[in-house]
Amino acid sequence: MMMSALFSRRLTEALTYAGALPFLLLLLPGLPFLDAAARLSAFLAYGAVIAGFMAGALWGLVQREDQPPVVPVMASNGLELAAWASLLIAPGPVALAVQFTAFIGLLAIDRQLAGRNLEKPWYWRLRLRITAIVCLAYAVRIALG
């Protein structure tokens, strides 16, 4: 079954914002089933998963081109590897900063692709808003220690 463009856009927007909820929920100290260390570990694990998802989306987008741009392909892979590597170091400010930087880097790749008209303008605006929300969650998490 084919979706209309408007329905697809609205679904993408809804799923994107829903995808930010775990970042926000894991900031809450009152979660009865997770202590502070588990919340931090879950935050980092979710961040690595989402960074991988975003890197894969970028990979798929550029592979549609006859001559995929090399920089986005290499950078998206490097940023995903950095997010994964952040799980190999002690959970804390350094791991959070690595992932924060990966999300900023993924946004920069999106900006480059949007500038080449490989992304729809509404999607670029959505990416900008959601990255701001996610990075704000990272800043709060870093401030919490």
Residue pairs with C-beta under 8 A, 6 or more apart in sequence:
3 11
9 122
12 123
12 126
13 126
16 126
16 130
17 130
19 50
19 130
20 130
20 133
20 134
20 137
22 42
22 43
22 46
23 43
23 46
23 47
23 133
23 134
23 137
23 138
24 133
24 137
25 31
26 34
26 39
26 42
26 43
26 46
26 141
27 39
27 43
27 137
27 140
27 141
27 144
29 36
29 39
31 39
34 42
37 91
40 91
40 92
40 141
41 91
43 96
43 141
44 86
44 87
44 91
44 95
44 96
44 99
45 87
47 83
47 86
47 99
47 103
47 138
48 83
48 84
48 86
48 87
48 99
50 134
51 79
51 80
51 83
51 99
51 102
51 103
51 106
52 80
52 83
52 84
54 76
54 103
54 106
55 76
55 77
55 79
55 80
55 83
55 106
56 76
56 80
58 72
58 76
58 106
58 109
58 110
58 113
59 73
59 76
59 77
61 113
61 118
61 119
62 68
62 69
62 72
62 73
62 113
62 118
65 118
69 112
69 113
69 116
71 109
71 112
72 109
72 112
72 113
75 105
75 108
75 109
76 106
76 109
79 102
79 105
79 106
79 109
80 102
82 98
82 99
82 101
82 102
83 98
83 99
83 102
85 98
86 94
86 95
86 96
86 98
86 99
86 102
87 95
89 95
89 98
92 145
93 142
93 145
96 138
96 141
96 142
97 142
99 138
100 135
100 138
100 139
100 142
103 131
103 134
103 135
103 138
104 131
104 135
106 131
107 127
107 128
107 131
110 119
110 124
110 127
111 124
113 119
114 121
114 123
114 124
119 127
